[in-house]
Amino acid sequence: MEANITMTAIEVVAGVVEVGLVGLLALLFAWIKKNTKSDTVKSAIDLLEQAAKDTVGELQQTLVDGWKEANADGKLTDDEVYRLKKESLSLVKKRIGPAAQEVISTAGIDLEDRIMAGIQAAITEMKNTSVVVLSEAAIANMQ
């Protein structure tokens, strides 16, 4: 009789331990999945930002400089800005590829808004860098 009670107690404890371990494993896998997804999204966004920076540099050399020189006021027309936006969106999407696009979209991030934000950041960085380079050149000429 004592053996039956002991066996029953061991089976109950083993069942509780098993449920506890399964629960802990489920939490561990959820944590791993969450962190992996976050790292994947971060990597996709990093890729997008680099693609935006590369695209801005490329389009500055291949289109923007020529268009500005061709215009009397040295500025882009509304049509040129529209064409530049379309081209930059297309180039960034091509550079990051469908897998990164899917990761970003699946994370609930509007892909085109994020691309445009990356492009705007790259343009701002380029302008700030140009001002610094020009300022350094001006200082060197003054000496």
CORFEN-V818822 format. One record per pair of residues at least 12 apart in sequence whose C-alpha atoms are under 8 Angstrom apart, sorted by the first residue. I is the first residue (numbers start at 1). J is the second residue. If there is no record, write none. Layout:
BEGIN
i->[I | I]
j->[J | J]
END
This chain:
BEGIN
i->[40 | 41 | 41 | 41 | 44 | 44 | 44 | 44 | 44 | 45 | 47 | 47 | 48 | 48 | 48 | 48 | 49 | 49 | 49 | 51 | 51 | 51 | 52 | 52 | 52 | 52 | 52 | 52 | 53 | 53 | 53 | 53 | 55 | 55 | 55 | 55 | 56 | 56 | 56 | 56 | 59 | 59 | 64 | 67 | 88 | 89 | 89 | 89 | 92]
j->[103 | 103 | 104 | 107 | 96 | 100 | 101 | 103 | 104 | 104 | 96 | 100 | 92 | 96 | 115 | 118 | 115 | 118 | 119 | 92 | 95 | 96 | 88 | 92 | 115 | 118 | 119 | 122 | 118 | 119 | 122 | 123 | 88 | 91 | 92 | 119 | 88 | 119 | 122 | 123 | 84 | 88 | 76 | 80 | 119 | 112 | 115 | 116 | 115]
END
